[in-house]
Amino acid sequence: MYDTFKTAIATQVSALSGVSAEIVEPAVGVSNNTANGDLTLTVPRLRMKGNPAQIAKTLAEQWKADDMVTGAEAAGPYINFRINRTVLTRSVLQAVHATGSKYGWTNEGAGKRVIVEFSSPNIAKPFHAGHLRSTIIGNFIYKLHKAHGWDAISMNYLGDWGKQYGLLALGFERFGSEEELVADPIKHLFDVYVKVSAAAKEEAEHIEAMDADAAAAAGPTIQDQARAYFKSMEDGDESALALWQRFRTLSIEKYKQIYARLGVHFDVYSGESQVGEGMSRAIQMLTDTGLLIEDKGAKLVDLTEHKLGKALVQKSDGTTLYLTRDIGAAIERYEKYNFDKHIYVVSSQQDHHLKQLFKTVELLGLPYADRFEHVNYGLVNGMSTRRGTVVLLEDVLHESKEKMHDVMRANEAKYNDVVNPEHIADVLGMSAIVIQDMAARRIKNYTFDWGRILNFEGDTGPYLQYAHARLCSLERKAHVKVNPDADVSLLTEEVTCDIINQISLYPDILAASIKSLEPCTVVQYILKLSHSISSAWETIKVRGEADDVAEARLLMYWSARTVIGNALTLLGLEPVEAM
């Protein structure tokens, strides 16, 4: 929103100094303290000979005020400029009104395609709270790229292949229940997996205590049978694959219910099992390029000279590993989607694996090797229920909803006015969890704190939702309607100038976020905007004011509400209009 003013400043400074406007304009930024000025020029960045403070003083004295930039004042090696606030305010508020939910969006990515792979739970293991980070960070990155014009594809690469499925199949024969499988496939398969894993461990301990002859006579162990079962899957055995496919299909349907609750949509459900010829092609390419070496029947890539150790790609029994399938998947995805960028949203625990993958793809000489990116994140500590045990993600979401519902019920008068309080409690609970997760840089580990996140005050999800709902209420109760042609010259108070400045910065926030892929940039921005609105609440009123003043203020508040709503949506949250 400041671009017009920056260009005007750059044009005149260029004429006065002889420095190219292309050098001047990037040196002009929004002032940190609007009491000193609206825009600030950092004179040393002009690379002029002489004392920067003296140059600033001379340029400020020579400055000719106009309808856009009304004044200039030197402050050491800086020049602070005053701009026409009415012009800025009108352009900002009219832009928000004209573009609405797409305010700040760009076409920067037009004609480019990105795959964002995130969430990626393992079907044989719990869809636990730890998957939350990949899911919500990945969803943000996916939405952010769409906001910048990219053709974005959200992909869920399920952990749906490997020896554990042989173990799971054996476990289902022993401990499975058709009724429980249909009712809750994710939970039941996890329960089965825990039981068969315990049985396998007990068996292994029992065999270890035997003498060699007795152990040899004991026959195939559970783990042996699991390996054989998985080998039959890899060899295409129809009955083995039919059971596995049923587990996969039922699990995906359950995942979709959880994702819908989180406001997450996947364009593609892929998985390790879906990698076809790419795997064998990857092995062949590694062989042809001389990268593949054998060690005791296993095949690996030696990456020690790149300080990445040795990467195993195929076991001695011929079964494949994660790296093999990931290389194959990368090859197949490029051929199918012709992406310009491929982002893996995976925890920092997988840093080494992703570095091995990217380096191997690079050494293969694939022309798209530089299009891969790993967006990592830290761990969540302390996410548990009242029972104190680590739980499935769905249990955490349910508990957050119930806790928020309890908070809402405490105010009976307000609670009775809320439409569909169950849904609102669910959204507020989700907001509490998501905002706590995204409040700091994603690489940081953090401790999950029920007490802090459920607070309606402070920097929390419920606080942001309350700020949005309060602005919606103001609009409903106002005696005037939102008017984009309101006389915004009436918005002269310092606090209204601060709010306008905050609103004007949202496009810059989106531009910064697409570079850093940090959700906290957006979270901290809307927290600051919400605090500014809170500061204005008691003095900048709409009700009871003259129509022209009320219209100008309502347009400002409506624009702020639109921006907060847009940002919440970008973060994967549903903005609440009443609570």
N, C-alpha and C positions, 0 to 999 in steps of 0.2 A: 504493500500500500504506500510505502514511502518512496517507491521508485521514481515517481514523477518529480518529487522534491529533490531527491539525490541527483537526478539528471540536471535539474535547474542549477543546483549548487556547483556540480562538476563543470557545467558549461561556463559559468561566470568565473569560477576560480581558474579554469584553463585560460580564459581570455586575459585575466590579470597576471597570471604567473608564467604563462608559456608552457606549462606542463600539460601533456595530453589529457583530455577528459577521460580517456580509457584508464588512465592511471589514477586520476582523482576520484572517480566515482566509487571504486572498491574501498577507498580510504574513508568514506563517509558512512557512519553507522548510527543507529538509534542510541540516544543518550541514556546512560544508566540512571541519571537523575534529571527528571524533566524540569526541576526548579532552575537548573542551569541552562537548559536549552532542549530543543526537540531532537536535533541531529548534531553530531559532532564530527569534525574533520581532524584526523590525526596527521598533522603536518609532516612529521619525519617520513611518513610513507610516500611523500611526493618526491623524495630523493633530490631536493633542491640544495644547492650550495649555500652555506651560511647558517646562522643561528636559528633553529626552528621556532623558538619563542619570538624572536624579532620578526621572522617571516610571517608568523601567525598574526602578530600585532599589525603589520603593514597591510596584509590582505584584509583583515577585519575593518581597518580604517577606510580602505578603498571600496568596500562592499557597497553596492547600490541595492537598496531594498526594493521589492516589487510585490505584486499580489500573491506570489507563491511563498517567497522567503522574505520575511518582514524585518529581519535584523541579524547581525553577526557580532560576536564578542569574543575576543581572544582570551584564553586562559592557559598561560604557559605555552607549550607546544601544540595546543589544540585551539580550534575555533568552534564555538557553540553557536548554532543557528536557530533562530526562532522561525517557525513556519506558520502559515495561515491555518489555524486550528479548525476553522469552519470548513475550509476546503477538504482537509484531511478527514474530519468527522463525517462529512457528507459522503465522500468517496468510500469510506470504510463501511458505513451503515447501509448505503445503497448496494454495495457489492454483496454484503451478507444477504440482504433481502432478495437480490436478483438471483443468487446462486443457491441459497438455502443449504440443503444437505451436502452440496458439492463445493461449498466455500473453501477455498484454498487448494482445490484439486488442480492438477496440471496435466498436460499431455507429454510430459518429459519422456515417458516410456512408450509412447505410441509406436506401434510397429515392432515392438520387442516382446519376447515371451520369457516368463520366468516360471520355474517349477519350485514350489515351496513344499518340502517334505517335512512333516511334523507329526507329533503324537506317537505313532508307531508302537503300539503296545504288543506284547507277546501273548498269543492266544492261550498258551499253556500256563501262563503266569498271571498274577492278579493285575487288573487294571487299577493300579494303586495311585495314591495321591501324588507320588513322584512324577507321574505322567502329566500332571496338571501343567507344569511349567512349559514343557515342549508344546502342549496343546494350545495354551493361551498366547504364548509368545509367537508361535508359528502362525496362529490365526491373525494376530496383529500385523505381522510382516506381510502376510498374504493380502490383507485388506489395504495396507499401506501402499503396496505396489499397484493395486487396482486404482487407488486414489491418484496415482501418478501416471495413469494411462497405460500401464503394462497389461499385456494379456497374461494374467496370472492363473496358474493351475495349482490348486491345493491337493496334495497327495498324502495319503496315509499308507506308509510302507509297513505292513503288518509283519510281525515276527511269527510266521506261520509255517516254518519248515525247520527240520533238524531232528536230532535223535530224541529230543524231548517229546516229539509226537508219537514216536514208537512207545515211549514210556507211558504217555497219556492213554494210548490205545489199550495197552495191557492193563492199565489202572482201571479203565472204564469197564473192561470185562469183569474185573474183580469187585470194584466198588461203585460202579456207575448206576444211575437211576434215570430211566427215560423221562419220568415225570419231572424230576428236578432239573434235568438237562433242558427241557423245553421251558420250564418256569424261569430259570435264571442261568443260562449257559455259562456265563463268565465265572460266576461264583462256584457253580457246581464243578466245572472243569478244574478250577483251582483247588477245590477241596479234594477231588480225585487225585490230582497231581501231588498234593501234599501227602496223601495216604500212600500212594504207590512209591513215592520217593522215600518215605519212612520205611516201608517194607523192604525196599532195595538196600537201604543203609543197614537195616537189621540183618538182612541176609548176608551182606558183605562182611559184617562183623562176626557172624556165626562161622562163615567159611574161613575167615582169617584165623579163627581159633582151632580149625581142624588141622590134621597132618596133611601132607601133600597128597597122599593116595586117596584119602577120604574126600578131599577138595576136588580132585580130578574126577572122582566117581559121582560127584553131586550133580553133574549135568550143567546145562546152560543156566546162568544166573538171570535175574530180572534185567540187569543192564545188558547182558549178552542178547537176550530176546528183544530188548528195545532197539539195539543196534541193527539186529536182523530185520526187525519190522520196518525200521526207517529205510534200510537198504531196499526192501521190497517196494516201498513207496517210490524211491528214486528210480527203481527198475520198471515202474508203471503198473504194479499189481492193482487190479481194479477194485477188489474188495477192500484193500488197505486204503486206497485213495478215496473210496466212497465214504468211509467213516470219517477220515480226515476232512473231507469236503463238507460233511454235515456239521462237524465241530466249527469249521471256519464260517459257514453261512449263518448259523445260529448266533455265533459270537458277534459278527458284523452287525446283525440286526439289533442286538443289545447295545453295541457301541453307539449306533446311530441315535438311540434314545438318549444316551448320556450326552453325546455331542450336541443334540438338539437343545438340551437343557443349558448347555454352555454357549449356545448361539454359534456353534461351529459347523461348517459345511465342508465336505470333501468332494472335489470334482472327480477324484480317482481313488478307489480302494485297490492298492497294489499289494505286493508282499513278496517275500523271498521265494515263495513257491511259483510266482508268476514269471520269474526269470527263466527264459527258455534257452534258445540256442546261444544267447549272449555269453552264457557261462563257458560252454565248450569253445566258443570263439575266443573268449578271453584266455583260456588255457593255451590254445593254439598260438595266439598272438604273443603270449609270454614266452612260449617255446621258440617261435620263429625269431624273436628279437634277442634271444639268448639270455633273457632275464630269469628264466625258470631253472632252478637247480634241484637236484634230488638229494635227499638225506634220509637214509634208512627206509626207502620206499615212499616217503612223503615228498611233496613238491612245495617249494617255497621260493620267495623272491628275497634276495639279499640286499637290504637297504642300509647296511651298517655304515657305508661311506656317507650316507645322508643323515647319520645319527638316528635312524629309525629302526634299528635292529633287523631281524629276519621275519618276514611276513609269510605265515603258512597259508597256502591256497588250496591244498588238497591233501587229505590224510592218506596214510598208507593203504587203507582199505578202499580208496577211490571216492569216498564221500567228500562233499564240498564244504567250505567254511564261509563265514560272513564275507570275508574280503573277496573271495571268488564271485559270490553272488552279487556283491556291490559293484564290482568291475563290470560284470555282465549286464547288470541293471543300468549302469551309466551308459554303456554302449547302446543298448536297446532304446533307452529313453531319448537319447539324442536323435537316433534314427526315426523315432516315432513323432517326437514333438519339436525337434529342431530348435531347442531352447537357446536363448542368449545368456541365461543365467540359471544356475541350479543351486538352491540353498538347502542345506541340511540343518534342521533345528534339532540339535542333539546335545545332551549334557556334556560338561567339560570332562567327565570321566572317559568320554570317547575321543578326546583330542588326539591321542596317539593313533587310534584306528583310522580316523579321518585323514590324518597326515600321511599314513601309509597308503591309503586309497588314492589320495590326490597325487602323491609322488609316483605311484605305480602307473597311474593313467598318463602322467606327464612323460615318464620314461618309455611308455608305449608309443609316444609320438602322436597321440590323438590330437587333431587340430582344435578340439574344443576343451582341452585340458585346463585352460585358464578360466573356464566359465563356472567352476565349482567353488562354492563358498560354505564354510562351516560357521553357523551362528551358535555359539555355546552359551551355557548358563550354569550357575552354581546350584547347590543342593538346598533342599528345604529340610530343616530339622524340627522335630517336635510336632509333626502333623499327626495327631492321633485322636481317638474318641474318648469319651468319659472312661471307658474300660482301660485306656492307656495302651492299647495295642495298635500297631500300624494297620491301617484299614484300606479297603477299596475306596477309590475316589468317590463313588456314588454315596458311600456312607458319610464321608466328610461333607459332601454337598447337602445331604439330608440334614445332618446335624447343624450346619450353618443356617439352613432355612428355619429349623425349629428354634434355634437360639434367637434369631432375628424376630421370629413370630412372638416369642416370649417378651422381647423388648417392646414390640408394637402393642401387645395386649395391655402393657402396663399403663398406657394412656388410653383409657376406655373411650373418652369423648372423641378423640381423633380416630381411634380404631373403628368405631361404629360408622364413620364417614367414608372409610376406605372401600373402594370397589374391588372385589376379588383379593382379599388380604392374603390368601394362601400364595397366590402368584407373586404379589408384591414382596412378601417375605422371602420367597425363593430368589427373586431378582436382587434384593438387598443383601441376602446371604452370599450370593455369587459375587456381587460387587465388593463386599468386604474381603473376600478371599483374593479376588483378582487384583484389586488396587494395592493390597499389602504386598502381593507378589511383584507387582510392577513398579513399586514406588522408588526402588533403587536400581542401580545398574545391574543388568541381568547376570553378570559373572559372579556377583556376590552371593555367598551363602546367606541364608537368613533363618531365624527361628520363628516358627508359626506361633502366633499369640492370639488366642481366642479373645482375651480380655481387651486387647487394644483394637482389634479389627472391627469389633461390633459397636464401637463408640460412634455416636452421631456427631461428636465434636472432634476437632483435630483432623489430621490428614488421613482420612479413611474413606472407603467406598461409600458407606452410608452417608457421610457428610457431603460428598459430591452429589449423590442422588437427592439428598435433601435440598441442596442449593438449586438443582434443576427443578425439582417439584415446586419449590417456593416461587421461582420465577414463572412457572406455569400458572400458579395460583394468582400471582399478581396480574397476569394478563387476563385471566378469567374474570377477575373482580374489577378491572379498570373500567372507568366510565367513557373511555375513548378507545378507538380501534388502532391497530398498528398501521401507521401511515409512512410509507417510504419517503414522502415529500414533506415530512415534518420540518419545522424550522430548527435545525440543529445548532444554529448560532446561539441558542438559548442554553446549550450545554457548556457552561463556562467554569463550573466548579472544578477544583483540583482533582477531586475523586472521580468525577465523570471523565476528565481528561485521561486519568490513569486507566479507567475501564476501556475507553476507546483505544488507547495505546495497546492494551492487552489483546483486544479483539483484532486489531490490525496485524498483530504478530503471528496469528495462527497459520497463515500460509508459510511463513518462515519456519515455524515449528515443524510443519510437514516436510519442508525441504531439508531441514536438519535431520529429521528422523529417518528419511530414506537413505541418508548417508551412514548414519550410526546404527540403524536398526535397533534402537534402544527405546522400549516403551516408556521408560521413566521420563524421557523428554516431554512426552505428551501428558503424562500424569502430573508432573511438577508444574507444567503450564496451566492445566485446568484448576489445580489447587490454588495457584496464585491468582488466577482470574476469579475464582469463587471467593477468596479472601477479600479481593478488591470490592466485589459486589456486596459482601457482608458489611464492609466498612461504609458503604453508601446507603445501606438499607434504612437507617433511621433518619437521615437528613435529606436524601434525594427521593422524595415521595412522588407517587403518581396520583393516588386518590386524594381528592380535596384540592388539587391544584387547577389553575386555569387550563383550558383545553390545549392551548399552544404549548405550554410547558409540559403538560401531561403527555402529549403526543411525542414530543422530543425525547422525554425520559423513557416512555414505553418502548419506543423504537430502539433505544440503547439497550434496555433490559431484554427485549425480545431477541436482539442480535447476540447478546451474551448467552442467553438460554440456548439459542441455535448452535452456537459454537461449542458450548459444554455438551450438548446432546450429540453433536457430530463427533466430538472427541471420545465420549463414552462408547458410541457405536464403533468407532475405529478400534477401541480397546476390547471390543467383543461383548459389550454390555448393552442391555436395553435401558434407555433413559426412562425414568419413572416420572409420571406427570402428576401423581397425587400419592401421598403416603401419610 
